[in-house]
């Protein structure tokens, strides 16, 4: 298998993050510095920062109800005043896992953490088009024109237009509107940028579903292992 996939399955990082680690020269295969695209077999000795990595991996899968005020990384890059990360909410004894996709610092809700790089890739690859449902709150009300723009796709930066999506109003009065938004892609801060594009900045954002997987029974900041049935479901989405 490719070196980036091997590192991802070790729970070191996502495939993209693994590519960066390899580019930094921190990985060796049989004593030689690894390069992007190198293949690894069970007979190879792979080392990261001088430590041997085992070819035997025990996969772990967690579901976190991410609260606001933490980042989706293993270590906060802002070293002057490190912020809480999603790793702080893992149960005692959890192995080395990484978050699948991201929720920004001010967003909350459903987040998968695992060391199964293949599953992580399937859940985040654009071609998978896995539906993710969000609860969104904005101030005031939205006009039919604004709603139709969101559903049809809006330009969020020069030449970048979002895909068509489902947007339904679930609660509203003159002071606020709550909506369910279902996306099948995952651009950076996509929902916030979509609503900004129609003049309605988001004041609350929570991912509530991944496919049909929900946060049922999990309070903010709580984390649990996924059941075998849930893992099977995610692998077959």
VEXPAZA-537736 format. One line per 2 residues: number of its first residue (from 1); their letters; for each residue x, y, z negated of C-alpha. Coordinates in steps of 0.25 Angstrom, whole numbers, plus 5000, padded with zeros to 4 digits. Layout:
N
NUM	a	X,Y,Z ~ ...
//
This chain:
237
1	xx	5000,5000,5000 ~ 5004,5014,5002
3	xx	5012,5021,4990 ~ 5001,5032,4988
5	xx	4991,5021,4987 ~ 5000,5013,4977
7	xx	5002,5025,4968 ~ 4987,5028,4968
9	xx	4983,5014,4964 ~ 4993,5016,4953
11	xx	4985,5028,4948 ~ 4997,5037,4950
13	xx	4989,5047,4959 ~ 4979,5047,4970
15	xx	4985,5044,4984 ~ 4987,5058,4987
17	xx	4994,5060,4974 ~ 5003,5048,4976
19	xx	5007,5054,4989 ~ 5012,5066,4982
21	xx	5020,5057,4971 ~ 5026,5049,4983
23	xx	5030,5062,4990 ~ 5037,5067,4977
25	xx	5046,5055,4977 ~ 5041,5049,4964
27	xx	5038,5035,4970 ~ 5048,5024,4974
29	xx	5046,5011,4981 ~ 5056,5001,4979
31	xx	5066,5012,4974 ~ 5063,5021,4986
33	xx	5056,5034,4986 ~ 5042,5032,4991
35	xx	5036,5039,5003 ~ 5022,5042,5007
37	xx	5016,5031,5015 ~ 5026,5020,5009
39	xx	5019,5006,5006 ~ 5020,4999,4993
41	xx	5019,4984,4991 ~ 5018,4975,4978
43	xx	5033,4972,4979 ~ 5037,4986,4979
45	xx	5042,4994,4967 ~ 5035,5007,4966
47	xx	5040,5018,4956 ~ 5034,5031,4952
49	xx	5044,5041,4945 ~ 5053,5029,4942
51	xx	5042,5020,4936 ~ 5037,5007,4943
53	xx	5023,5006,4947 ~ 5015,4993,4946
55	xx	5008,4987,4958 ~ 4998,4981,4949
57	xx	4987,4992,4946 ~ 4975,4991,4937
59	xx	4964,5000,4942 ~ 4956,5009,4933
61	xx	4944,5017,4936 ~ 4938,5028,4927
63	xx	4926,5038,4928 ~ 4928,5051,4922
65	xx	4918,5062,4919 ~ 4928,5073,4921
67	xx	4925,5086,4913 ~ 4928,5100,4917
69	xx	4942,5105,4913 ~ 4951,5094,4918
71	xx	4959,5091,4930 ~ 4959,5078,4939
73	xx	4973,5075,4938 ~ 4982,5066,4930
75	xx	4991,5079,4925 ~ 4987,5093,4926
77	xx	4996,5101,4935 ~ 4994,5114,4927
79	xx	5005,5110,4917 ~ 5005,5123,4910
81	xx	4992,5120,4904 ~ 4988,5106,4907
83	xx	4973,5103,4909 ~ 4965,5091,4905
85	xx	4965,5080,4916 ~ 4955,5069,4919
87	xx	4965,5059,4914 ~ 4963,5065,4900
89	xx	4949,5058,4900 ~ 4953,5044,4904
91	xx	4951,5034,4893 ~ 4963,5029,4884
93	xx	4970,5018,4892 ~ 4967,5022,4906
95	xx	4977,5019,4916 ~ 4984,5029,4926
97	xx	4972,5034,4935 ~ 4969,5046,4943
99	xx	4957,5054,4946 ~ 4950,5051,4959
101	xx	4947,5064,4966 ~ 4946,5077,4958
103	xx	4936,5086,4951 ~ 4942,5100,4948
105	xx	4945,5105,4934 ~ 4931,5112,4933
107	xx	4923,5100,4938 ~ 4918,5088,4931
109	xx	4912,5074,4933 ~ 4915,5061,4939
111	xx	4930,5057,4942 ~ 4936,5043,4944
113	xx	4950,5040,4939 ~ 4957,5028,4944
115	xx	4970,5022,4948 ~ 4964,5015,4960
117	xx	4969,5023,4972 ~ 4961,5016,4982
119	xx	4948,5019,4975 ~ 4952,5033,4973
121	xx	4955,5035,4988 ~ 4942,5029,4992
123	xx	4934,5038,4982 ~ 4942,5051,4987
125	xx	4944,5048,5002 ~ 4936,5058,5011
127	xx	4932,5047,5020 ~ 4925,5039,5008
129	xx	4915,5050,5007 ~ 4911,5045,4993
131	xx	4900,5054,4988 ~ 4903,5062,4975
133	xx	4891,5070,4968 ~ 4893,5083,4960
135	xx	4885,5091,4951 ~ 4887,5105,4955
137	xx	4882,5118,4948 ~ 4882,5132,4953
139	xx	4876,5145,4949 ~ 4863,5150,4955
141	xx	4856,5143,4966 ~ 4860,5138,4980
143	xx	4852,5142,4993 ~ 4848,5131,5003
145	xx	4859,5137,5012 ~ 4870,5135,5002
147	xx	4865,5121,4999 ~ 4865,5117,5014
149	xx	4879,5123,5016 ~ 4884,5114,5004
151	xx	4878,5102,5010 ~ 4882,5105,5024
153	xx	4897,5108,5021 ~ 4904,5121,5018
155	xx	4917,5127,5021 ~ 4925,5127,5008
157	xx	4938,5132,5014 ~ 4943,5136,5028
159	xx	4938,5125,5037 ~ 4935,5115,5026
161	xx	4920,5111,5026 ~ 4914,5101,5016
163	xx	4906,5089,5021 ~ 4891,5089,5020
165	xx	4887,5085,5006 ~ 4874,5083,4997
167	xx	4870,5095,4989 ~ 4858,5094,4980
169	xx	4852,5104,4970 ~ 4849,5097,4957
171	xx	4846,5109,4948 ~ 4845,5124,4949
173	xx	4839,5137,4944 ~ 4843,5151,4947
175	xx	4856,5150,4938 ~ 4862,5137,4943
177	xx	4861,5126,4953 ~ 4866,5111,4951
179	xx	4868,5102,4963 ~ 4873,5088,4967
181	xx	4883,5088,4977 ~ 4888,5075,4984
183	xx	4901,5076,4992 ~ 4908,5065,5000
185	xx	4921,5073,5000 ~ 4930,5079,4990
187	xx	4937,5092,4994 ~ 4944,5099,4983
189	xx	4934,5107,4975 ~ 4924,5104,4986
191	xx	4911,5107,4979 ~ 4916,5120,4972
193	xx	4921,5125,4986 ~ 4908,5121,4992
195	xx	4899,5129,4983 ~ 4909,5141,4983
197	xx	4907,5141,4998 ~ 4892,5143,4997
199	xx	4894,5153,4986 ~ 4891,5145,4974
201	xx	4903,5142,4965 ~ 4901,5129,4957
203	xx	4900,5130,4941 ~ 4899,5116,4938
205	xx	4904,5103,4946 ~ 4903,5089,4942
207	xx	4905,5076,4950 ~ 4894,5067,4946
209	xx	4894,5055,4955 ~ 4904,5047,4964
211	xx	4896,5039,4973 ~ 4886,5034,4963
213	xx	4896,5033,4952 ~ 4891,5043,4941
215	xx	4896,5049,4927 ~ 4885,5042,4920
217	xx	4888,5040,4905 ~ 4901,5049,4906
219	xx	4902,5062,4899 ~ 4911,5073,4903
221	xx	4926,5069,4900 ~ 4922,5054,4899
223	xx	4929,5043,4907 ~ 4926,5028,4908
225	xx	4931,5016,4917 ~ 4923,5013,4929
227	xx	4916,5000,4929 ~ 4920,4989,4939
229	xx	4906,4992,4946 ~ 4909,5007,4947
231	xx	4923,5004,4953 ~ 4917,4994,4963
233	xx	4907,5005,4967 ~ 4918,5016,4969
235	xx	4926,5006,4977 ~ 4915,5003,4986
237	x	4909,5018,4988
//
